[in-house]
Amino acid sequence: MSALVEHPDLLALRRRQRAGVLGRRVGWVLLPVVIASTTLHYVGEYRILTAALVTLVVLLNTVHIALSVYVFGFVRPRRTLKVFHIYFGYVLGVLIWASQTNLDREPLHTWLTVLMGLGIAVHLLLAARCAAQRRAAQHAWGRALSG
């Protein structure tokens, strides 16, 4: 009796793919937490909840970046939107840390928060484009296998 053993490269690819899915999910959880922590900071009445959310933002942001580095690494710079998106995400992660950990330093916090919000909007647009490309590639692969 023989067992099918998968090639180590295939196993590594699957691990990176699972990490990529997890990283995207963490990013989608991170988004409302960033919005909530920023909003509550400016409301000003919920200092303990704001501090807890900021801590959660820093943790989720760190996990999101770590998973991205695991999946993509530091790719060779190229003039492609995907590579731009990867490095833009790394810079945005640092900007999120800076914004969320400088709550009591005005006007620095406000400027960092504005930049963070703009960066998140760009990152989401690029992510939507990458998701559409992934979906198209999956459908093309499925058609190739069934055809």
Residue frames as a rotation matrix with the C-alpha (Angstrom) as fourth column:
MET 1
0.586 0.810 0.000 0.00
0.810 -0.586 0.000 0.00
0.000 0.000 -1.000 0.00
SER 2
-0.569 -0.799 0.196 1.43
0.802 -0.592 -0.082 3.37
0.182 0.110 0.977 -0.94
ALA 3
0.330 0.624 -0.708 0.43
0.726 -0.647 -0.232 6.76
-0.603 -0.437 -0.667 0.32
LEU 4
0.440 -0.143 0.887 0.42
0.674 -0.600 -0.431 9.87
0.594 0.787 -0.168 -1.79
VAL 5
0.082 -0.507 -0.858 3.02
0.809 -0.469 0.354 12.27
-0.582 -0.723 0.371 -0.50
GLU 6
0.923 0.301 0.242 2.78
0.385 -0.753 -0.534 15.86
0.022 0.586 -0.810 -1.64
HIS 7
0.080 -0.924 0.374 5.83
0.747 -0.192 -0.636 17.73
0.659 0.330 0.675 -2.81
PRO 8
-0.199 -0.218 -0.955 7.30
0.914 -0.394 -0.101 20.12
-0.354 -0.893 0.278 -0.18
ASP 9
-0.987 -0.160 0.028 6.99
0.158 -0.898 0.412 23.06
-0.041 0.410 0.911 -2.58
LEU 10
-0.371 0.925 0.080 3.28
0.164 -0.020 0.986 22.36
0.914 0.379 -0.144 -2.99
LEU 11
0.196 0.395 -0.898 2.84
0.937 0.195 0.290 22.17
0.290 -0.898 -0.332 0.78
ALA 12
-0.606 -0.492 -0.625 4.67
0.652 -0.758 -0.035 25.48
-0.456 -0.428 0.780 1.21
LEU 13
-0.896 0.336 0.292 2.49
0.019 -0.626 0.780 27.08
0.445 0.704 0.554 -1.47
ARG 14
0.020 0.962 -0.274 -0.67
0.477 0.231 0.848 25.89
0.878 -0.147 -0.454 0.28
ARG 15
-0.036 -0.107 -0.994 0.60
0.987 -0.162 -0.018 27.24
-0.159 -0.981 0.111 3.62
ARG 16
-0.908 -0.339 -0.246 1.24
0.292 -0.933 0.210 30.64
-0.300 0.119 0.946 2.02
GLN 17
-0.616 0.755 0.226 -2.19
0.077 -0.228 0.971 30.58
0.784 0.615 0.082 0.38
ARG 18
0.231 0.691 -0.685 -3.87
0.810 0.253 0.529 29.85
0.538 -0.677 -0.502 3.74
ALA 19
-0.343 -0.435 -0.832 -1.80
0.820 -0.572 -0.038 32.60
-0.459 -0.695 0.553 5.36
GLY 20
-0.974 0.009 0.228 -2.89
0.135 -0.781 0.609 34.97
0.184 0.624 0.760 2.59
VAL 21
-0.121 0.992 -0.023 -6.56
0.343 0.063 0.937 34.18
0.932 0.105 -0.348 3.22
LEU 22
0.251 0.157 -0.955 -6.06
0.965 0.031 0.259 34.63
0.070 -0.987 -0.144 6.97
GLY 23
-0.717 -0.602 -0.351 -4.21
0.613 -0.785 0.095 37.91
-0.332 -0.147 0.932 6.38
ARG 24
-0.745 0.518 0.421 -7.09
0.052 -0.584 0.810 39.26
0.666 0.625 0.408 4.29
ARG 25
0.245 0.868 -0.431 -9.60
0.588 0.221 0.778 38.24
0.771 -0.444 -0.457 6.97
VAL 26
-0.085 -0.364 -0.927 -7.52
0.956 -0.291 0.027 39.94
-0.280 -0.885 0.373 9.66
GLY 27
-0.948 -0.281 0.151 -7.46
0.318 -0.876 0.363 43.05
0.030 0.392 0.919 7.46
TRP 28
-0.329 0.908 0.260 -11.26
0.116 -0.235 0.965 43.05
0.937 0.347 -0.028 7.21
VAL 29
0.427 0.394 -0.814 -11.52
0.848 0.138 0.512 42.74
0.314 -0.909 -0.275 11.00
LEU 30
-0.468 -0.741 -0.482 -8.90
0.841 -0.540 0.013 45.48
-0.270 -0.399 0.876 11.42
LEU 31
-0.677 0.166 0.717 -10.83
0.398 -0.736 0.547 48.00
0.619 0.656 0.432 9.30
PRO 32
0.376 0.885 0.274 -13.87
0.223 -0.374 0.900 48.51
0.899 -0.277 -0.338 11.59
VAL 33
0.500 -0.265 -0.824 -11.66
0.864 0.091 0.495 48.41
-0.056 -0.960 0.274 14.69
VAL 34
-0.663 -0.744 0.091 -9.52
0.749 -0.654 0.105 51.25
-0.019 0.138 0.990 13.28
ILE 35
-0.387 0.606 0.695 -12.64
0.183 -0.688 0.702 53.23
0.904 0.399 0.155 12.44
ALA 36
0.637 0.675 -0.372 -14.11
0.457 0.058 0.888 52.62
0.621 -0.736 -0.271 15.91
SER 37
0.146 -0.645 -0.750 -10.92
0.966 -0.070 0.248 53.52
-0.213 -0.761 0.613 17.77
THR 38
-0.804 -0.439 0.402 -10.45
0.546 -0.812 0.205 56.71
0.236 0.384 0.893 15.77
THR 39
-0.087 0.872 0.481 -14.09
0.154 -0.465 0.872 57.73
0.984 0.149 -0.094 16.17
LEU 40
0.682 0.368 -0.632 -14.12
0.628 0.146 0.764 57.07
0.373 -0.918 -0.132 19.91
HIS 41
-0.338 -0.862 -0.379 -10.88
0.936 -0.350 -0.038 59.01
-0.100 -0.367 0.925 20.33
TYR 42
-0.845 0.002 0.535 -12.50
0.201 -0.925 0.321 62.09
0.496 0.379 0.782 18.82
VAL 43
0.320 0.947 -0.018 -15.74
0.251 -0.066 0.966 61.59
0.914 -0.313 -0.259 20.78
GLY 44
-0.384 -0.731 0.564 -13.53
-0.323 -0.466 -0.824 61.66
0.865 -0.498 -0.057 23.87
GLU 45
0.224 0.578 0.785 -15.87
-0.931 -0.110 0.347 60.10
0.287 -0.808 0.514 26.42
TYR 46
0.975 0.219 0.048 -14.76
-0.224 0.954 0.198 56.46
-0.003 -0.204 0.979 26.28
ARG 47
0.297 -0.955 -0.017 -11.08
-0.948 -0.293 -0.125 56.52
0.114 0.054 -0.992 27.20
ILE 48
-0.200 -0.375 0.905 -10.87
-0.561 0.801 0.209 52.93
-0.804 -0.466 -0.370 28.48
LEU 49
0.596 0.483 0.642 -12.72
0.257 0.642 -0.722 51.51
-0.761 0.595 0.259 25.47
THR 50
0.905 -0.321 -0.280 -10.61
-0.412 -0.495 -0.765 53.65
0.107 0.808 -0.580 23.14
ALA 51
-0.005 -0.959 0.283 -7.41
-0.972 0.071 0.224 52.38
-0.235 -0.274 -0.933 24.76
ALA 52
-0.020 0.069 0.997 -8.61
-0.132 0.989 -0.071 48.78
-0.991 -0.133 -0.011 24.41
LEU 53
0.872 0.402 0.279 -9.47
0.223 0.180 -0.958 49.31
-0.435 0.898 0.067 20.74
VAL 54
0.627 -0.728 -0.276 -6.12
-0.771 -0.529 -0.355 51.00
0.112 0.435 -0.893 20.06
THR 55
-0.225 -0.692 0.686 -4.37
-0.722 0.591 0.359 48.00
-0.654 -0.415 -0.633 21.61
LEU 56
0.296 0.435 0.850 -6.45
0.240 0.828 -0.507 45.71
-0.924 0.355 0.141 19.41
VAL 57
0.969 0.017 -0.248 -5.59
-0.220 -0.408 -0.886 47.81
-0.116 0.913 -0.392 16.33
VAL 58
0.162 -0.986 -0.046 -1.87
-0.981 -0.166 0.098 47.54
-0.105 0.029 -0.994 17.06
LEU 59
-0.281 -0.227 0.932 -2.18
-0.338 0.933 0.125 43.77
-0.898 -0.280 -0.339 17.55
LEU 60
0.571 0.589 0.572 -4.30
0.329 0.475 -0.816 43.14
-0.752 0.654 0.078 14.44
ASN 61
0.861 -0.314 -0.400 -2.13
-0.506 -0.607 -0.613 45.46
-0.051 0.730 -0.681 12.35
THR 62
-0.121 -0.958 0.259 0.99
-0.901 0.216 0.377 43.58
-0.417 -0.187 -0.889 13.46
VAL 63
-0.133 0.157 0.979 -0.58
0.077 0.986 -0.148 40.22
-0.988 0.056 -0.144 12.57
HIS 64
0.852 0.519 0.062 -1.80
0.135 -0.103 -0.986 41.58
-0.505 0.848 -0.158 9.22
ILE 65
0.565 -0.724 -0.396 1.68
-0.825 -0.488 -0.286 42.84
0.014 0.488 -0.873 8.31
ALA 66
-0.300 -0.716 0.631 3.41
-0.691 0.619 0.373 39.68
-0.657 -0.324 -0.680 9.57
LEU 67
0.211 0.451 0.867 1.15
0.289 0.819 -0.496 37.48
-0.934 0.355 0.042 7.46
SER 68
0.966 0.123 -0.226 1.73
-0.153 -0.430 -0.890 39.73
-0.207 0.894 -0.397 4.43
VAL 69
0.163 -0.978 -0.126 5.50
-0.977 -0.178 0.117 39.51
-0.137 0.104 -0.985 4.87
TYR 70
-0.282 -0.212 0.936 5.18
-0.271 0.953 0.134 35.71
-0.920 -0.216 -0.326 5.22
VAL 71
0.539 0.605 0.587 3.10
0.390 0.439 -0.810 35.45
-0.747 0.665 0.001 2.04
PHE 72
0.979 -0.047 0.199 4.84
0.158 -0.440 -0.884 38.02
0.129 0.897 -0.423 -0.16
GLY 73
0.210 -0.944 -0.253 8.14
0.924 0.108 0.366 38.75
-0.318 -0.311 0.896 1.55
PHE 74
0.226 -0.242 -0.944 10.13
-0.171 -0.963 0.206 41.66
-0.959 0.115 -0.259 0.25
VAL 75
0.594 0.119 0.796 9.58
0.662 0.491 -0.567 41.16
-0.458 0.863 0.212 -3.45
ARG 76
-0.556 -0.802 0.219 11.91
0.756 -0.379 0.534 42.58
-0.345 0.462 0.817 -6.05
PRO 77
-0.122 0.527 -0.841 10.71
-0.046 -0.850 -0.526 46.10
-0.992 -0.026 0.127 -6.85
ARG 78
-0.722 0.030 0.691 8.92
0.682 0.196 0.705 46.17
-0.114 0.980 -0.161 -10.19
ARG 79
-0.864 0.442 -0.239 6.59
-0.462 -0.886 0.030 48.61
-0.199 0.137 0.970 -11.84
THR 80
-0.577 0.755 -0.312 3.46
0.309 0.556 0.772 46.57
0.756 0.349 -0.554 -11.28
LEU 81
0.018 0.696 0.718 0.36
-0.614 -0.559 0.557 47.45
0.789 -0.451 0.417 -9.34
LYS 82
0.772 0.267 -0.577 0.64
0.187 0.772 0.607 44.26
0.608 -0.577 0.546 -7.27
VAL 83
-0.131 -0.900 -0.415 4.17
0.870 0.096 -0.484 45.07
0.475 -0.425 0.771 -6.08
PHE 84
-0.618 -0.011 0.786 3.11
-0.144 -0.981 -0.127 48.67
0.773 -0.192 0.605 -5.40
HIS 85
0.434 0.887 0.158 0.16
-0.419 0.043 0.907 47.34
0.798 -0.460 0.390 -3.38
ILE 86
0.519 -0.313 -0.795 2.44
0.663 0.734 0.144 45.11
0.539 -0.602 0.589 -1.28
TYR 87
-0.543 -0.829 -0.135 4.89
0.749 -0.405 -0.525 47.88
0.381 -0.386 0.840 -0.39
PHE 88
-0.419 0.505 0.754 2.12
-0.329 -0.859 0.392 50.45
0.846 -0.084 0.526 0.02
GLY 89
0.642 0.686 -0.342 0.53
0.002 0.444 0.896 48.06
0.767 -0.576 0.284 2.53
TYR 90
0.093 -0.697 -0.711 3.78
0.920 0.333 -0.207 47.79
0.381 -0.635 0.672 4.49
VAL 91
-0.827 -0.386 0.408 4.10
0.267 -0.909 -0.319 51.58
0.494 -0.155 0.855 4.65
LEU 92
-0.029 0.914 0.406 0.42
-0.403 -0.382 0.832 51.90
0.915 -0.139 0.379 5.56
GLY 93
0.509 0.177 -0.843 0.93
0.549 0.687 0.475 49.45
0.663 -0.704 0.253 8.42
VAL 94
-0.507 -0.760 -0.406 3.64
0.839 -0.328 -0.434 51.69
0.197 -0.561 0.804 9.87
LEU 95
-0.746 0.296 0.597 1.39
-0.159 -0.949 0.272 54.72
0.647 0.108 0.755 9.38
ILE 96
0.374 0.906 -0.196 -1.45
-0.041 0.227 0.973 52.97
0.926 -0.356 0.123 11.25
TRP 97
0.166 -0.396 -0.903 0.91
0.929 0.371 0.007 52.22
0.332 -0.840 0.430 14.14
ALA 98
-0.819 -0.565 0.098 2.07
0.516 -0.801 -0.304 55.84
0.251 -0.198 0.948 14.18
SER 99
-0.415 0.742 0.527 -1.46
-0.296 -0.658 0.693 57.24
0.860 0.131 0.492 14.06
GLN 100
0.513 0.763 -0.393 -2.89
0.061 0.424 0.903 54.96
0.856 -0.488 0.171 16.71
THR 101
0.279 -0.472 -0.836 -0.03
0.932 0.343 0.118 55.31
0.231 -0.812 0.536 19.17
ASN 102
-0.842 -0.535 0.068 0.19
0.510 -0.832 -0.218 59.12
0.173 -0.149 0.974 19.09
LEU 103
0.052 0.997 0.062 -3.30
0.886 -0.074 0.457 59.93
0.460 0.031 -0.887 20.34
ASP 104
0.629 0.221 -0.745 -2.20
0.682 -0.616 0.393 62.69
-0.372 -0.756 -0.538 22.71
ARG 105
-0.448 -0.833 -0.325 0.15
0.454 -0.525 0.720 64.47
-0.770 0.175 0.613 20.33
GLU 106
0.600 0.688 0.407 -1.86
0.746 -0.299 -0.595 67.03
-0.288 0.661 -0.693 18.39
PRO 107
0.361 0.785 -0.504 -1.77
-0.796 -0.022 -0.605 68.11
-0.486 0.619 0.617 15.62
LEU 108
-0.666 -0.703 -0.249 0.51
-0.736 0.565 0.373 65.15
-0.122 0.432 -0.894 14.72
HIS 109
-0.675 0.446 0.588 -2.24
0.171 0.870 -0.463 62.63
-0.718 -0.211 -0.663 15.50
THR 110
0.369 0.879 -0.301 -4.77
-0.119 -0.277 -0.954 64.43
-0.922 0.388 0.002 13.30
TRP 111
0.167 -0.382 -0.909 -2.39
-0.960 -0.271 -0.062 64.60
-0.223 0.883 -0.413 10.34
LEU 112
-0.859 -0.501 0.100 -1.40
-0.481 0.859 0.176 60.96
-0.174 0.103 -0.979 10.75
THR 113
-0.376 0.807 0.455 -5.07
0.196 0.549 -0.813 59.98
-0.906 -0.216 -0.365 10.98
VAL 114
0.506 0.512 -0.694 -5.94
-0.536 -0.444 -0.718 61.86
-0.676 0.735 0.049 7.79
LEU 115
-0.242 -0.690 -0.682 -3.03
-0.969 0.207 0.135 60.20
0.048 0.694 -0.718 5.97
MET 116
-0.861 -0.032 0.507 -4.03
-0.183 0.951 -0.249 56.84
-0.475 -0.307 -0.825 7.45
GLY 117
0.080 0.988 0.134 -7.61
-0.012 0.136 -0.991 57.24
-0.997 0.077 0.022 6.21
LEU 118
0.477 0.013 -0.879 -6.49
-0.828 -0.327 -0.455 58.16
-0.293 0.945 -0.145 2.71
GLY 119
-0.576 -0.789 -0.213 -4.01
-0.817 0.562 0.126 55.28
0.020 0.247 -0.969 2.73
ILE 120
-0.599 0.439 0.670 -6.66
-0.027 0.824 -0.565 52.81
-0.800 -0.357 -0.482 3.84
ALA 121
0.479 0.819 -0.316 -8.96
-0.338 -0.160 -0.927 53.98
-0.810 0.551 0.200 1.01
VAL 122
0.175 -0.508 -0.844 -6.19
-0.981 -0.021 -0.191 53.45
0.079 0.861 -0.502 -1.58
HIS 123
-0.803 -0.519 0.294 -5.27
-0.565 0.819 -0.098 50.08
-0.190 -0.245 -0.951 -0.03
LEU 124
-0.192 0.829 0.526 -8.92
-0.047 0.528 -0.848 48.94
-0.980 -0.187 -0.063 -0.20
LEU 125
0.622 0.394 -0.677 -9.19
-0.646 -0.231 -0.728 49.94
-0.443 0.890 0.110 -3.86
LEU 126
-0.231 -0.798 -0.557 -6.01
-0.941 0.329 -0.082 48.04
0.249 0.505 -0.826 -4.69
ALA 127
-0.781 -0.013 0.624 -7.23
-0.339 0.848 -0.407 45.06
-0.524 -0.529 -0.667 -2.64
ALA 128
0.296 0.949 0.111 -10.53
-0.274 0.196 -0.942 45.01
-0.915 0.248 0.318 -4.54
ARG 129
0.461 -0.207 -0.863 -8.61
-0.887 -0.082 -0.454 44.97
0.023 0.975 -0.222 -7.81
CYS 130
-0.654 -0.755 -0.045 -6.40
-0.745 0.654 -0.132 42.09
0.129 -0.053 -0.990 -6.60
ALA 131
-0.444 0.581 0.681 -9.49
-0.235 0.658 -0.715 40.18
-0.864 -0.478 -0.156 -5.43
ALA 132
0.618 0.680 -0.395 -11.08
-0.532 -0.008 -0.847 40.55
-0.579 0.733 0.356 -8.86
GLN 133
0.064 -0.690 -0.721 -7.88
-0.944 0.193 -0.268 39.29
0.324 0.698 -0.639 -10.48
ARG 134
-0.801 -0.328 0.501 -7.75
-0.522 0.793 -0.315 36.29
-0.294 -0.514 -0.806 -8.10
ARG 135
0.018 0.918 0.396 -11.38
-0.249 0.388 -0.887 35.47
-0.968 -0.083 0.235 -8.86
ALA 136
0.632 0.180 -0.754 -10.83
-0.754 -0.084 -0.652 35.72
-0.181 0.980 0.082 -12.62
ALA 137
-0.372 -0.857 -0.357 -7.76
-0.878 0.449 -0.164 33.48
0.301 0.253 -0.919 -12.39
GLN 138
-0.674 0.186 0.715 -9.69
-0.347 0.775 -0.529 30.89
-0.652 -0.604 -0.458 -10.35
HIS 139
0.444 0.896 0.015 -12.51
-0.341 0.184 -0.922 30.84
-0.829 0.404 0.388 -12.91
ALA 140
0.402 -0.393 -0.827 -10.03
-0.900 -0.003 -0.436 30.53
0.168 0.920 -0.355 -15.78
TRP 141
-0.706 -0.688 0.168 -8.28
-0.708 0.680 -0.190 27.66
0.016 -0.253 -0.967 -13.98
GLY 142
-0.321 0.681 0.658 -11.62
-0.243 0.613 -0.752 25.94
-0.916 -0.401 -0.031 -13.35
ARG 143
0.679 0.561 -0.474 -12.61
-0.567 -0.009 -0.824 26.28
-0.467 0.828 0.312 -17.02
ALA 144
-0.033 -0.790 -0.612 -9.24
-0.956 0.203 -0.211 24.89
0.291 0.578 -0.762 -18.09
LEU 145
-0.806 -0.274 0.525 -9.65
-0.485 0.814 -0.319 21.84
-0.340 -0.512 -0.789 -15.85
SER 146
-0.080 0.879 0.471 -13.23
-0.074 0.466 -0.882 21.14
-0.994 -0.105 0.028 -16.93
GLY 147
0.569 0.324 -0.756 -12.67
-0.685 -0.321 -0.654 21.85
-0.454 0.890 0.039 -20.64
